[in-house]
Amino acid sequence: MLMGPGSTGPLNARLIAAAYRDEQEATDKVVRLGSSIDAYLFASPVPYEFARKAGVLTMPATYVPLGGASLHEALLRGTLDGRYDPTRASLDVLSRTDVVEAYSEVDLPVDEIHVHEELGSTTALTSFHEGLWRRNVTSTAVTCVRGVAERLEAIGVPTLRLRPTSAGVRSALQTAGLLGAHHRLEEAQLGVVIVDVPTLRDAARRATPRYWRDELRLALQRMLLQEAHRINATAHPIDDHTFMVTATRGSLASATEGFRQPPFIERIRSELGVAIEVGIGMGRTTQDAEAHARSALNRAQATRQSFAVDREGRSLVPAQRAPARQGSDQLRTKGRETLLRLAEKISEEDAPLVVDAEAAGRMLGVTPRTARRLLRTLVEEGLAWPLPPNRTLQPGRPRQLYRLIVEKLDKAGS
């Protein structure tokens, strides 16, 4: 059984049944249901452990316990039925501590009790019980796994299978309901992403043409709006070099692989050739979330270790920095050398960072045609940004301007 979203029942929830023949199939069921589930409720600790060890539990999960009352019920059945001797038994999956405690509560000795605590395959657990029984070490097998019970009964081993009690099922349902409700509240938390664009900030200081900054700002806003729409969020500019994206924690977690990868960075870098920095913050209000997002942004800029904090200001999952592209400096030396030569000339002449083919050709000592090809190479490598052509009343092709992203030279040298 699994707990899912809905609007019926006293817990204001809907139960989605996922049947399986073998406990190991529970892992596939979890994968198929995916994120449509708010909390998982397993019929016993066995399928829960299989799913947990497989690493497929991305939502809160619990199970119906088989120790305590369930074990007491099995011991009572065994004691009343002359075919079983619970004092000479082998048990699986449960911890020895729980077994000893349950036996002690009903005054049964534990000297001849054997416990296999680790969850194993059906074959391994069957072999454990069968081996002890054939050596006459035990006379009864107590198992939590249906497949094991069926195999043992087929070869004649007296077997007691642990079954959930009604009280255990009710308690587990309540626990699953609370887990699902808490998860819903967590997912609905307000989240804010602050997107800072160092290129725009530095361009303003260097008196880069305003039309170029406006063009880049519009392109960034258009792309952020597309990304925000994809995760049911909103986006708007805050100032000349900063944007804000407002969403829920759930949508941000989905867009960041559980806060493991910062959002938007790769697409903006690949399509616009611009590096951005982000900070994510949670909060009960927009103001709180924005404050935490700015704190996360400052932390990311200073330490490069974390880009997201919760509503108490604590780090969520540390950012996993994308691995450096192998041999990027060696593969792109031509573009970087061109940019470095242009940057040196611009520094000497105190010229703007915006050039056309003629200006670049003069600085590099090549023809405008060659310079135009070199500038296109810079664009392909993300080292320059093509600007809208100048509109002029004169005949002929308008000049194509390029903004050189010399900031990448600083990052390459650091």
C-alpha positions, 0 to 999 in steps of 0.5 A, spaced: 500 500 500 502 507 498 499 513 500 498 518 495 495 525 494 487 526 493 481 528 497 477 523 500 477 519 507 478 522 514 485 523 512 484 527 506 488 522 502 487 517 497 490 510 497 493 507 491 494 500 491 501 497 488 500 489 488 506 485 487 507 477 487 514 478 490 517 483 495 523 485 491 518 487 486 516 493 490 522 497 487 519 497 480 512 499 483 516 505 486 519 507 480 513 507 476 509 511 481 514 516 481 513 523 484 505 522 484 506 519 491 506 524 497 508 518 502 510 510 501 506 505 506 509 498 505 506 492 508 512 490 511 519 492 513 521 487 507 519 491 501 521 497 504 528 495 505 529 492 498 526 499 495 531 503 500 537 499 498 535 500 491 535 508 492 529 509 489 525 512 495 525 519 493 519 521 498 517 519 505 516 512 507 514 507 512 512 500 513 507 496 517 511 493 523 512 486 524 515 486 531 512 487 537 504 485 537 505 481 530 511 477 533 507 476 539 501 473 535 505 468 531 508 466 538 501 465 541 499 461 534 505 457 535 504 455 542 497 453 541 498 449 535 502 442 537 506 442 530 510 448 532 515 449 538 517 457 538 522 456 543 527 452 538 526 457 532 529 461 527 527 468 525 529 472 519 529 480 518 527 482 525 533 484 530 535 480 535 534 485 540 526 486 538 526 478 538 529 477 545 524 483 548 518 480 545 520 473 547 521 476 554 515 479 555 511 472 554 516 469 558 519 464 553 526 462 553 531 465 548 537 460 549 535 456 542 533 462 538 537 463 532 536 470 528 538 472 521 537 480 522 540 482 515 535 482 509 537 477 504 534 474 497 529 469 498 534 463 496 539 465 502 533 466 507 530 459 505 537 456 506 538 459 513 532 456 516 532 450 512 540 448 514 538 449 521 532 445 521 535 439 517 541 439 523 535 439 528 538 445 531 531 448 530 524 445 529 520 451 527 522 457 522 519 464 523 519 468 517 517 475 515 517 473 507 512 470 504 516 467 498 520 464 504 514 461 507 512 458 501 518 454 500 519 452 507 512 449 507 514 446 500 519 442 503 516 440 510 519 445 515 514 447 520 513 455 518 510 461 522 509 467 517 509 474 521 502 478 519 501 485 520 496 486 526 490 491 525 493 495 530 499 495 526 496 497 520 492 503 523 498 506 526 502 505 520 496 509 516 496 514 521 504 515 520 504 515 513 498 520 513 502 525 517 509 524 513 505 525 506 502 532 510 508 534 512 511 533 505 506 537 502 507 543 507 514 542 505 513 542 498 509 548 498 514 552 501 515 559 498 522 559 494 526 565 491 532 564 486 536 570 485 540 571 479 546 575 478 549 577 472 556 579 473 557 581 465 552 586 466 554 589 473 562 589 470 559 592 463 556 598 467 562 600 470 566 600 464 561 604 460 559 599 455 554 601 450 547 601 453 543 598 447 548 592 448 546 591 456 539 592 454 539 587 449 543 582 453 538 584 459 532 582 455 535 576 452 536 574 459 529 576 462 526 572 456 530 566 457 528 566 465 521 567 463 521 561 459 525 557 464 520 559 470 514 558 466 516 550 465 516 550 473 510 554 474 514 560 477 515 567 475 521 571 473 522 579 473 528 583 473 530 587 480 535 592 477 540 592 472 544 586 473 539 582 478 533 577 476 528 574 481 525 567 480 519 566 485 517 558 485 515 553 491 520 548 494 517 543 490 518 546 483 525 548 485 527 541 487 525 538 481 529 543 477 535 543 481 535 535 482 534 536 489 538 542 490 544 538 487 545 542 481 544 550 480 538 552 475 539 556 469 546 556 469 548 551 463 542 553 458 544 561 459 552 559 458 551 555 452 545 559 448 548 566 451 555 565 452 554 569 459 556 566 466 551 567 471 551 566 479 545 564 483 542 563 490 536 560 492 532 561 499 526 558 502 521 562 507 514 563 510 514 570 506 517 573 500 521 577 504 524 572 508 525 567 502 529 573 498 533 575 504 535 567 504 536 567 497 541 573 497 545 570 503 545 564 499 548 568 493 553 571 497 555 564 500 556 561 493 560 567 491 565 567 497 565 559 498 563 556 491 560 550 496 553 552 497 547 555 493 541 554 497 539 555 504 532 553 508 527 558 511 532 557 517 538 559 513 541 553 513 544 550 507 540 545 503 544 540 499 551 543 497 552 544 490 556 539 486 560 543 481 560 541 474 566 538 472 571 542 468 571 540 461 577 536 459 582 539 455 578 546 455 584 550 455 588 546 450 581 545 445 580 553 445 587 556 445 586 559 439 579 563 441 583 565 448 589 567 444 585 572 440 581 575 445 587 576 450 591 580 444 584 584 443 584 585 450 591 587 451 590 592 445 583 595 448 587 596 455 593 600 451 588 604 447 583 605 453 578 603 448 571 600 449 570 592 449 565 593 443 568 592 436 567 590 429 571 587 424 575 593 422 577 595 429 578 588 430 582 587 424 586 593 425 588 591 433 590 584 430 594 586 424 589 582 419 584 583 414 577 585 416 575 578 413 580 574 417 577 578 423 570 577 422 572 569 422 576 570 428 570 574 431 565 568 429 570 563 433 569 567 439 562 567 439 562 560 438 566 559 444 562 563 448 568 569 448 564 574 445 557 576 444 554 579 437 550 585 438 544 587 434 547 591 427 547 598 427 541 601 423 544 606 418 541 610 412 547 608 408 547 603 403 550 596 404 551 591 410 550 594 417 556 593 421 556 587 426 558 589 433 561 584 438 562 585 445 568 581 448 567 577 454 574 579 457 571 576 464 573 569 462 580 571 461 580 572 469 577 566 470 581 562 466 587 565 469 585 564 476 
